[in-house]
Structure formats: structure tokens, C-alpha cells
Amino acid sequence: MSGIGAQDRLREAARWFAVRRRGVMTVEERALYEVWVSDANNLSAMARMEQTWATVGAAEHRVRGVGRAPLPPPRSRMARSALLAAMCAVSLGIGVLSYSDNTGFWTTLNWTDR
């Protein structure tokens, strides 16, 4: 790994930083990250990435100002997943009801019979 340049290490650190900020890591990702971060140079690159993130956060706080209301938190991945699952369940239920032979649920518009 000694052939890896500083820019490549920072790119890889940025990728791992994004994976960690995304939320829960898969078992495979966690194992690969543990191997990657065990290298002192990679650990240093990750520390630099975290320091950069902290600096950006501090600058954002100064730009937004103390008197302004904080930005609302982004919707969590879990909330989006739950909403998507609920929408799928409702769609599936409507599909099952509309496919059944029970004509009492849906009515027809027999315009020609009037």
C-alpha cells in the first residue's frame, strides 16, 4: 500500500466518511473499513476528513447566524423506508380489492344505460 498517493488516500477517506455518515454499515462494509482504517496513513487521512467536516460545520453555523432558526433536520432513511413500505402495502391492497370478482366495491359508470 506504500504506492498509494496522498490524494488517493484522501479520496478513499472521503468515500469511507460518506459511508459512515450514511448510517448503518453492512457487515462487509464494516469489515473492509476496519481493515482500511488499521493503516496509520489511512487513519490520518480519515482524521483530516473529520476535521474538515467539523470546520465546514463551524463555518455553516457562523454563516447562518445565531438569531436565525436552525434548518430542519433531513428526513431519516428509516422514515422514508417506512413511508415507502406503507405506500406499497396500500397499493397492493387496492390492487387486490379491484381485481376481485366482488362488484360491490367498485361501481361502473354506465353512461349509455341512462
URURKA-V282886 format. One record per pair of residues at least 12 apart in sequence whose ideal C-beta (glycine too) atoms are under 10 Angstrom apart, sorted by the first residue. I is the first residue (numbers start at 1). J is the second residue. D is the distance in Angstrom with one decimal. If there is no record, write none. Layout:
BEGIN
I | J | D
I | J | D
END
This chain:
BEGIN
1 | 36 | 9.6
1 | 39 | 6.3
1 | 41 | 7.7
1 | 42 | 8.3
2 | 41 | 8.8
4 | 39 | 9.2
4 | 41 | 7.7
4 | 42 | 8.8
4 | 45 | 9.7
6 | 41 | 8.5
6 | 44 | 9.7
6 | 45 | 7.7
6 | 48 | 9.7
7 | 45 | 9.9
8 | 45 | 9.3
9 | 36 | 9.8
9 | 39 | 8.8
9 | 41 | 6.0
9 | 42 | 6.2
9 | 44 | 8.1
9 | 45 | 4.2
9 | 46 | 9.1
9 | 48 | 9.1
9 | 49 | 9.8
10 | 45 | 5.4
10 | 46 | 9.5
10 | 48 | 7.0
10 | 49 | 7.1
10 | 52 | 9.4
11 | 45 | 9.0
12 | 36 | 7.1
12 | 42 | 7.0
12 | 45 | 7.1
12 | 46 | 9.0
12 | 49 | 9.7
13 | 36 | 8.9
13 | 37 | 9.1
13 | 41 | 9.8
13 | 42 | 6.8
13 | 43 | 9.1
13 | 44 | 8.8
13 | 45 | 3.8
13 | 46 | 4.8
13 | 47 | 8.7
13 | 48 | 7.0
13 | 49 | 4.5
13 | 50 | 8.9
13 | 52 | 9.6
14 | 45 | 8.7
14 | 46 | 9.4
14 | 48 | 9.9
14 | 49 | 5.9
14 | 52 | 9.1
14 | 53 | 9.9
15 | 36 | 9.6
15 | 49 | 9.7
16 | 29 | 8.9
16 | 32 | 8.8
16 | 33 | 5.7
16 | 36 | 6.4
16 | 37 | 7.4
16 | 42 | 8.3
16 | 45 | 8.9
16 | 46 | 6.5
16 | 49 | 8.1
17 | 45 | 9.4
17 | 46 | 6.8
17 | 48 | 9.9
17 | 49 | 4.6
17 | 50 | 7.1
17 | 52 | 9.0
17 | 53 | 7.1
18 | 49 | 9.4
19 | 32 | 9.3
19 | 33 | 7.1
20 | 33 | 7.5
20 | 37 | 10.0
20 | 46 | 8.8
20 | 49 | 9.7
20 | 50 | 9.4
21 | 53 | 8.2
22 | 77 | 7.8
23 | 76 | 8.2
23 | 77 | 5.7
23 | 78 | 8.4
24 | 77 | 8.7
24 | 78 | 9.6
33 | 46 | 9.4
END
